[in-house]
Amino acid sequence: MASALLKASVAGAVALAVSSALMTAQQPTRPPQTTCEKVTPPSTHVSAGAADPKDVASQDAIIAALYDVISGPACQTRDWDRFRSLFAPGARLIPTGFNAGKAATRAMTPDEYATATGSNLERNGFFEREISRTGETFGAISHRFSTYESRRKAEDAQPFARGINSIQLLNDGSRWWIVTVYWQSERPDSPIPTQYLKPPAN
């Protein structure tokens, strides 16, 4: 549902496969390319380095902000300052990719994620939303299994990908922070279990 977040890469062909499988949910086919005559400038509602208090006031708020900030139509620049403001120092985004059936990961900083995925998200359009969630909290730490759907356009009837984001959160007493986003896309040989498809309770 998104930095593409000191970087742990896997070697050779596996690293190459994982590098191409970022927050765009490891789409099975490359979307048609869009030519943008003008890119919408980023939002200025958040100053560089500062989080909007509404974005970090609760677990639900920060996860909603995470999905919202990477989503948008083709030719719309994402607000990467807002994106960075959600993450704790040292945070990582970790996609899971597959090569010849073998799973591997790549860890990225928020800046690395933005560099690796930003142009693709902005050129082709990308909308991701949470459709189900489970989680646990102990003291200052929380974990959420957040099931997502990805679309190129908000109005698309069917998602082009689904998967699960494993999101680790920290509450430092004044706000919430994202520590890790670790995810895998659904595959034909690995469908999402039904317990992770139940609509979230409000």
C-alpha positions as CSV (number, residue, x, y, z in Angstrom):
1,M,0.0,0.0,0.0
2,A,5.5,3.2,-0.8
3,S,12.4,6.4,0.5
4,A,11.8,3.3,-2.2
5,L,13.5,2.8,2.9
6,L,22.5,1.5,5.0
7,K,21.0,-0.9,2.4
8,A,21.0,-4.7,2.5
9,S,21.0,-6.0,-1.1
10,V,21.1,-9.6,-2.3
11,A,23.6,-10.5,-5.0
12,G,23.4,-11.1,-8.7
13,A,20.2,-11.9,-10.5
14,V,18.2,-12.1,-7.2
15,A,19.1,-8.5,-6.4
16,L,18.0,-7.4,-9.8
17,A,14.7,-9.1,-9.4
18,V,14.0,-7.6,-6.0
19,S,15.1,-4.1,-7.1
20,S,12.3,-4.1,-9.6
21,A,9.7,-5.3,-7.1
22,L,9.2,-2.3,-4.9
23,M,6.1,-0.7,-3.5
24,T,4.4,-1.0,-6.8
25,A,3.5,-4.5,-5.6
26,Q,5.7,-6.4,-8.0
27,Q,3.2,-6.0,-10.8
28,P,3.2,-8.9,-13.3
29,T,3.2,-6.7,-16.4
30,R,4.6,-3.2,-17.2
31,P,1.9,-0.6,-17.5
32,P,1.6,1.6,-20.6
33,Q,3.9,4.6,-20.3
34,T,2.3,8.0,-19.7
35,T,3.8,11.2,-21.1
36,C,3.4,14.1,-18.6
37,E,3.6,17.6,-20.0
38,K,3.5,19.1,-16.6
39,V,4.0,17.5,-13.2
40,T,1.9,19.0,-10.3
41,P,4.1,20.5,-7.7
42,P,4.2,18.8,-4.3
43,S,1.9,19.8,-1.5
44,T,3.4,22.3,1.0
45,H,1.1,21.5,3.9
46,V,4.0,19.9,5.7
47,S,7.4,21.6,6.1
48,A,10.5,19.6,5.4
49,G,11.3,17.3,8.3
50,A,8.1,18.1,10.2
51,A,5.1,15.8,10.5
52,D,1.6,17.0,10.3
53,P,0.3,16.2,13.8
54,K,-2.9,14.7,12.3
55,D,-0.8,12.2,10.4
56,V,1.0,10.8,13.5
57,A,-1.7,11.0,16.2
58,S,-2.7,7.3,16.1
59,Q,-1.8,4.0,14.5
60,D,-4.7,4.3,12.1
61,A,-3.8,7.9,11.2
62,I,-0.1,7.1,10.3
63,I,-1.0,4.1,8.3
64,A,-3.7,6.0,6.4
65,A,-1.1,8.7,5.7
66,L,1.3,6.1,4.4
67,Y,-1.2,4.8,1.9
68,D,-2.4,8.3,1.0
69,V,1.0,9.9,0.4
70,I,2.1,7.3,-2.2
71,S,-1.2,7.3,-4.0
72,G,-2.2,9.7,-6.8
73,P,-3.0,9.9,-10.5
74,A,-0.4,9.9,-13.3
75,C,1.6,13.1,-13.6
76,Q,1.0,14.1,-9.9
77,T,4.2,14.5,-7.9
78,R,4.0,12.8,-4.5
79,D,4.7,14.8,-1.3
80,W,8.0,13.1,-0.4
81,D,8.6,15.5,2.6
82,R,5.3,14.2,4.1
83,F,6.4,10.6,3.3
84,R,9.7,11.0,5.1
85,S,8.1,12.7,8.1
86,L,6.2,9.4,8.9
87,F,9.4,7.4,9.4
88,A,11.6,6.9,12.5
89,P,15.4,7.5,12.2
90,G,16.9,4.4,10.7
91,A,13.5,3.1,9.3
92,R,13.5,0.7,6.5
93,L,11.1,-0.4,3.6
94,I,11.7,-4.0,2.6
95,P,10.1,-5.5,-0.5
96,T,10.1,-9.3,-1.0
97,G,10.8,-10.5,-4.5
98,F,11.1,-13.9,-6.1
99,N,13.7,-15.3,-8.5
100,A,13.3,-18.9,-9.7
101,G,10.9,-19.5,-6.8
102,K,13.4,-18.3,-4.2
103,A,12.4,-15.4,-2.0
104,A,14.8,-12.5,-1.3
105,T,14.6,-9.0,0.2
106,R,16.1,-5.6,-0.2
107,A,16.1,-3.0,2.6
108,M,15.8,0.6,1.7
109,T,15.7,3.9,3.5
110,P,12.8,6.3,2.9
111,D,15.0,8.4,0.6
112,E,16.1,5.3,-1.4
113,Y,12.4,4.2,-1.8
114,A,11.4,7.7,-3.1
115,T,14.3,7.6,-5.6
116,A,13.6,4.1,-6.8
117,T,9.8,4.2,-7.1
118,G,8.9,7.9,-7.3
119,S,9.1,8.3,-11.1
120,N,7.1,5.1,-11.8
121,L,4.3,6.1,-9.3
122,E,4.1,9.6,-10.7
123,R,4.3,8.6,-14.4
124,N,1.8,5.8,-14.4
125,G,-0.5,6.5,-11.6
126,F,-0.8,4.4,-8.5
127,F,-3.5,4.1,-5.8
128,E,-3.1,1.7,-2.8
129,R,-5.5,1.2,0.0
130,E,-5.8,-1.0,3.1
131,I,-8.7,-3.5,2.8
132,S,-8.1,-5.5,6.0
133,R,-5.9,-5.4,9.1
134,T,-4.8,-7.3,12.2
135,G,-2.4,-6.2,14.8
136,E,-0.9,-6.3,18.3
137,T,0.5,-3.7,20.7
138,F,2.8,-4.0,23.7
139,G,3.9,-0.9,25.5
140,A,5.5,1.5,23.0
141,I,5.6,-1.0,20.1
142,S,2.9,-2.1,17.7
143,H,2.7,-4.4,14.7
144,R,0.1,-4.4,11.9
145,F,-0.6,-6.9,9.1
146,S,-2.1,-4.5,6.6
147,T,-3.7,-6.2,3.5
148,Y,-3.6,-3.9,0.5
149,E,-5.0,-3.5,-3.0
150,S,-3.1,-1.6,-5.7
151,R,-4.7,0.2,-8.7
152,R,-3.4,2.4,-11.5
153,K,-6.5,4.6,-11.3
154,A,-8.7,5.1,-8.3
155,E,-11.8,4.2,-10.3
156,D,-10.4,0.9,-11.6
157,A,-12.8,-1.9,-10.9
158,Q,-10.2,-4.5,-10.1
159,P,-6.7,-4.1,-8.5
160,F,-3.7,-5.1,-10.5
161,A,-2.1,-6.5,-7.3
162,R,-2.8,-7.3,-3.7
163,G,-0.5,-8.2,-0.8
164,I,0.3,-7.7,2.8
165,N,2.4,-5.0,4.4
166,S,3.9,-6.0,7.7
167,I,4.2,-2.6,9.5
168,Q,6.1,-2.0,12.7
169,L,5.3,1.1,14.7
170,L,6.7,3.0,17.7
171,N,5.0,5.5,20.0
172,D,7.6,7.7,21.7
173,G,5.1,9.3,24.0
174,S,4.4,12.2,21.7
175,R,3.7,10.7,18.3
176,W,3.6,7.5,16.2
177,W,6.5,6.5,13.9
178,I,6.9,3.9,11.2
179,V,9.9,1.7,11.9
180,T,9.6,-0.9,9.2
181,V,7.4,-1.7,6.2
182,Y,8.0,-5.2,5.0
183,W,5.8,-6.6,2.3
184,Q,5.0,-9.3,-0.1
185,S,2.6,-9.4,-3.0
186,E,0.0,-12.1,-3.5
187,R,1.0,-14.7,-6.0
188,P,-0.9,-17.5,-7.8
189,D,0.9,-20.1,-5.6
190,S,0.5,-17.9,-2.5
191,P,-3.0,-16.4,-2.2
192,I,-3.8,-14.2,0.8
193,P,-5.4,-16.3,3.6
194,T,-9.0,-15.5,4.2
195,Q,-8.3,-14.3,7.8
196,Y,-6.3,-11.4,6.3
197,L,-9.2,-10.4,4.0
198,K,-11.8,-9.5,6.6
199,P,-12.9,-5.9,6.4
200,P,-11.4,-3.9,9.3
201,A,-13.8,-3.2,12.2
202,N,-14.5,0.5,12.8
